[in-house]
Amino acid sequence: MRKYMIVTVAAAGLLLAGCQRQAENLVEVTGHLFVFNYQVASATYLLTLKKTGPIPDGSVIIAEFENPEGGDPLVLNQKIYPIDDKIALQSEKLHCVRKDRPYSVSVRLVDKDGKVLQELKTQFRSDLDQTVLPSKPLVLGALYEKNPEVFKPDGTVDFSNTDKCPA
């Protein structure tokens, strides 16, 4: 009987420890990539997360993306809504993304009082240099009209990339 009691208590302890560990991880990374948009000549980070536990109301995600140009990281603060099961974090426009170079991102999930609930770190790696993008958007406006700085009135086209990036 005593042996049965010890086994039962040990099993219950393991189950409770498993539940506690699960509660620590409220989100997990499900994807990360660079988005190169030819039409508007932009590159951005896109990080996707999935909720794995209940997140308190009023919580925010603070993501710090490494700046490919150097300098201070690009910071994104995004509120989390209870209805969101998936969370997409997209950075502002980037410049100077290099092929096969690792770029780091740090993510903090913070409650409404500023308490850090979870921290994540991951890396992005592009299989393209940003030099594949033109310097100027190909289209302008909601109707996607051709950009006259790229598509010249004389019929010539200038797709050149003139971004100046550190070596």
Buried (B, 14 or more C-beta within 10 A) or exposed (E): EEEEEEEEEEEEEEEEEEEEEEEEBBBEBEEBBBEBEEEBBBBBBBBBBEBBEEBBEEBBBBBBBBBBBEEEBBEBEBEBEEEBEEBEBBBEEBBBBBEEBEBEBBBBBBBEEEEEBBEBEEEBEBEBBBBBBBBBBBBBEEEEEEBEEBBEEEEEEEBEBEBEBEE
